[in-house]
Amino acid sequence: MTRMRIVPLGDRAALAYPADETAAVRLTAAIRKASWPWLIDVVPAYASVGIHFDANRVTYSEVEKALRLLSTGLPVRKAPGRKHQIPCCYEMALDLERVAELTKLTPEEVIALHAGHEFTVYAIGFAPGFPYLGYLPPELTGVPRLSSPRVRVPAGSVGLTGRQTGIYPQERPGGWNLIGRTPLTLVDLADGFFPLRVGDTVAFERIDEARFRQLDGERLQSGAELLAVASV
């Protein structure tokens, strides 16, 4: 078994590097369940996990020891998470033709590949609630960001670049290739509504503009129970 690398992140945090993305999700879930009294926050990002702690209550060496003990008991199973089905109107695509040209696919093939794949939320960042979803089917990978980012990307826009796809939950500047848009509300800052978490899975459901208008403004609801990891 590969030994997990742990390094200091300033004087009040540690950064753990598990074996891969799935191991990082499992470790995050285990840390949250452990709920150590000195734990301030845990921030997963792909294959790393940041652990922020109260330096007045615990030392870095004690945090590292706790993390190593916890990691040895993690089962090699699918990481916990909820399944979400998110409607996406590919007719509202500003860059679909560009993606098709760069991937040497037809627009219909791009849509079929994107809508026919299940993605994992590996990180939340850039903007509140923005999910980084991986990984794209091989046929869709390698599309670069726009050379000049847009000043305004509409809320709900679904984009892709490199090996990732993602959803802009709020209006923001952005440089990803926009291939569709969801009508659902994914973030409500005032209400503390953030339904997507690291470890969740997302599948996109193709809808037309008429259905988009019917669903516009509704909140994302989880359609499946949390997949429990019994020994975590």
C-alpha positions as CSV (number, residue, x, y, z in Angstrom):
1,M,0.0,0.0,0.0
2,T,1.3,3.5,-0.9
3,R,2.0,5.6,2.1
4,M,-0.1,8.7,2.1
5,R,1.9,11.9,1.9
6,I,1.1,14.6,4.5
7,V,2.7,18.0,4.5
8,P,2.2,21.2,6.5
9,L,0.0,23.9,4.9
10,G,1.0,27.0,6.9
11,D,0.9,26.7,10.7
12,R,-2.8,25.8,11.0
13,A,-3.4,23.2,8.3
14,A,-2.2,20.0,6.8
15,L,-2.4,18.8,3.2
16,A,-2.9,15.1,2.6
17,Y,-2.2,13.4,-0.7
18,P,-4.1,10.0,-0.8
19,A,-3.5,7.5,-3.6
20,D,-6.1,9.0,-6.0
21,E,-9.3,11.0,-6.3
22,T,-11.6,8.3,-4.9
23,A,-9.3,7.8,-1.9
24,A,-9.4,11.5,-1.3
25,V,-13.2,11.5,-1.3
26,R,-13.2,8.5,1.2
27,L,-10.7,10.3,3.4
28,T,-12.8,13.5,3.4
29,A,-15.9,11.6,4.4
30,A,-14.0,9.8,7.2
31,I,-12.6,13.1,8.6
32,R,-16.1,14.7,8.6
33,K,-17.4,11.7,10.5
34,A,-14.6,11.7,13.0
35,S,-15.5,15.3,13.8
36,W,-12.3,15.9,15.9
37,P,-12.8,18.8,18.4
38,W,-9.8,20.6,16.9
39,L,-11.1,20.3,13.3
40,I,-12.1,23.6,11.7
41,D,-12.6,22.6,8.1
42,V,-11.8,19.9,5.5
43,V,-11.3,20.9,1.9
44,P,-11.0,18.2,-0.7
45,A,-9.7,19.0,-4.2
46,Y,-9.2,16.1,-6.6
47,A,-6.4,14.0,-5.1
48,S,-5.6,16.2,-2.1
49,V,-7.4,17.0,1.1
50,G,-6.7,20.2,3.2
51,I,-7.3,19.8,6.9
52,H,-7.6,23.1,8.8
53,F,-7.2,22.8,12.6
54,D,-7.2,24.8,15.8
55,A,-3.5,25.3,16.6
56,N,-4.4,26.2,20.2
57,R,-5.8,22.7,20.8
58,V,-3.6,20.4,18.7
59,T,-0.1,20.2,17.2
60,Y,0.7,19.5,13.6
61,S,2.3,16.2,14.6
62,E,-0.9,15.1,16.4
63,V,-3.0,16.0,13.4
64,E,-0.6,13.9,11.1
65,K,-0.8,11.0,13.5
66,A,-4.6,11.1,13.6
67,L,-4.8,11.3,9.8
68,R,-2.5,8.3,9.3
69,L,-4.5,6.2,11.8
70,L,-7.7,7.1,10.1
71,S,-6.4,6.4,6.6
72,T,-5.3,2.8,7.6
73,G,-8.9,1.9,8.3
74,L,-10.5,3.1,5.1
75,P,-12.1,0.4,3.0
76,V,-11.2,0.1,-0.7
77,R,-14.8,0.7,-1.9
78,K,-16.7,3.2,-3.9
79,A,-16.7,6.6,-2.2
80,P,-19.9,7.8,-0.5
81,G,-22.0,10.3,-2.4
82,R,-25.5,11.2,-3.7
83,K,-26.6,10.8,-7.3
84,H,-27.9,13.9,-9.1
85,Q,-29.6,14.1,-12.4
86,I,-29.3,17.6,-13.8
87,P,-31.3,18.8,-16.9
88,C,-29.3,20.5,-19.5
89,C,-30.5,22.4,-22.6
90,Y,-27.8,21.9,-25.2
91,E,-29.7,24.2,-27.5
92,M,-28.4,27.0,-25.3
93,A,-24.8,26.3,-26.3
94,L,-22.5,29.2,-27.2
95,D,-19.4,27.0,-28.0
96,L,-20.9,23.7,-29.1
97,E,-19.7,24.1,-32.7
98,R,-16.2,25.0,-31.5
99,V,-16.0,21.9,-29.3
100,A,-17.3,19.8,-32.2
101,E,-14.6,21.2,-34.5
102,L,-11.8,20.7,-32.0
103,T,-12.8,17.1,-31.2
104,K,-13.6,16.3,-34.8
105,L,-17.1,15.2,-33.7
106,T,-20.5,16.4,-34.8
107,P,-22.5,18.5,-32.3
108,E,-24.9,15.6,-31.8
109,E,-22.0,13.3,-31.0
110,V,-20.7,15.8,-28.4
111,I,-24.1,16.0,-26.8
112,A,-24.6,12.3,-26.7
113,L,-21.2,11.7,-25.1
114,H,-21.7,14.4,-22.5
115,A,-25.2,13.5,-21.6
116,G,-24.4,9.8,-21.6
117,H,-21.7,9.9,-19.1
118,E,-21.7,10.0,-15.3
119,F,-19.4,12.5,-13.6
120,T,-18.0,12.7,-10.1
121,V,-17.7,16.0,-8.1
122,Y,-14.0,16.1,-7.3
123,A,-13.8,19.7,-6.1
124,I,-15.9,22.8,-5.3
125,G,-14.3,26.1,-6.0
126,F,-13.6,29.2,-8.2
127,A,-17.0,30.5,-7.2
128,P,-19.4,29.4,-4.4
129,G,-20.8,26.0,-5.3
130,F,-19.0,25.7,-8.7
131,P,-18.6,21.9,-9.2
132,Y,-15.5,20.5,-10.9
133,L,-16.8,17.3,-12.6
134,G,-14.5,14.6,-13.9
135,Y,-13.7,13.0,-16.0
136,L,-14.8,13.7,-19.6
137,P,-15.0,10.8,-22.0
138,P,-11.7,10.5,-23.9
139,E,-13.4,11.8,-27.1
140,L,-14.2,15.1,-25.4
141,T,-10.9,15.7,-23.6
142,G,-8.2,18.3,-24.6
143,V,-10.4,21.2,-25.6
144,P,-8.6,24.4,-24.4
145,R,-10.2,27.3,-22.6
146,L,-11.3,30.2,-24.6
147,S,-8.4,32.5,-25.6
148,S,-10.4,35.5,-24.2
149,P,-12.7,34.7,-21.3
150,R,-16.2,36.0,-21.3
151,V,-17.0,38.9,-19.0
152,R,-20.4,37.4,-18.3
153,V,-21.4,33.7,-18.2
154,P,-25.1,33.2,-17.5
155,A,-26.0,31.2,-14.3
156,G,-26.6,27.6,-15.0
157,S,-24.1,27.4,-18.0
158,V,-22.5,24.1,-18.5
159,G,-18.9,24.2,-19.8
160,L,-16.0,22.0,-20.4
161,T,-12.2,22.3,-20.8
162,G,-9.3,19.8,-20.6
163,R,-10.6,16.7,-18.9
164,Q,-13.3,18.5,-16.9
165,T,-16.9,19.7,-17.2
166,G,-18.6,22.1,-14.7
167,I,-21.6,24.3,-14.0
168,Y,-21.5,28.0,-13.4
169,P,-24.1,28.2,-10.5
170,Q,-24.1,32.1,-10.6
171,E,-23.4,34.7,-13.2
172,R,-19.6,35.0,-13.4
173,P,-16.8,35.8,-15.9
174,G,-15.4,32.5,-17.3
175,G,-13.3,31.0,-20.0
176,W,-14.7,27.4,-20.3
177,N,-16.4,26.3,-23.5
178,L,-20.2,26.5,-23.0
179,I,-22.1,23.6,-24.4
180,G,-25.4,23.9,-22.6
181,R,-27.3,25.4,-19.7
182,T,-29.4,24.0,-16.8
183,P,-32.5,25.8,-15.6
184,L,-32.0,24.6,-12.0
185,T,-30.8,26.7,-9.1
186,L,-27.7,25.1,-7.7
187,V,-26.7,27.7,-5.2
188,D,-28.5,30.1,-2.9
189,L,-26.0,32.1,-0.8
190,A,-28.6,33.8,1.4
191,D,-30.3,30.4,2.2
192,G,-27.1,28.4,2.5
193,F,-28.2,26.1,-0.3
194,F,-25.3,24.1,-1.7
195,P,-26.7,20.7,-2.8
196,L,-23.6,19.4,-4.6
197,R,-20.7,18.0,-2.5
198,V,-17.4,16.4,-3.3
199,G,-18.1,12.7,-3.9
200,D,-21.5,13.2,-5.4
201,T,-22.1,12.0,-9.0
202,V,-23.9,14.0,-11.7
203,A,-25.5,12.8,-14.9
204,F,-26.9,15.4,-17.4
205,E,-30.4,14.9,-18.9
206,R,-31.0,16.5,-22.3
207,I,-34.0,18.9,-22.4
208,D,-35.3,21.4,-25.0
209,E,-35.9,25.1,-24.5
210,A,-39.6,24.6,-23.7
211,R,-38.7,22.2,-20.8
212,F,-36.0,24.7,-19.8
213,R,-38.6,27.4,-19.3
214,Q,-40.9,25.1,-17.3
215,L,-38.1,24.2,-14.9
216,D,-36.4,27.6,-14.8
217,G,-35.6,28.6,-11.2
218,E,-36.4,25.3,-9.5
219,R,-33.9,23.9,-7.0
220,L,-31.8,20.9,-7.6
221,Q,-33.2,17.9,-5.7
222,S,-31.2,14.8,-4.9
223,G,-32.9,11.8,-6.4
224,A,-31.0,9.1,-4.5
225,E,-30.1,8.2,-1.0
226,L,-26.6,8.7,0.3
227,L,-24.4,5.7,-0.6
228,A,-23.1,4.7,2.8
229,V,-19.6,3.2,3.4
230,A,-20.4,1.0,6.3
231,S,-17.0,1.1,8.0
232,V,-16.3,4.8,7.5
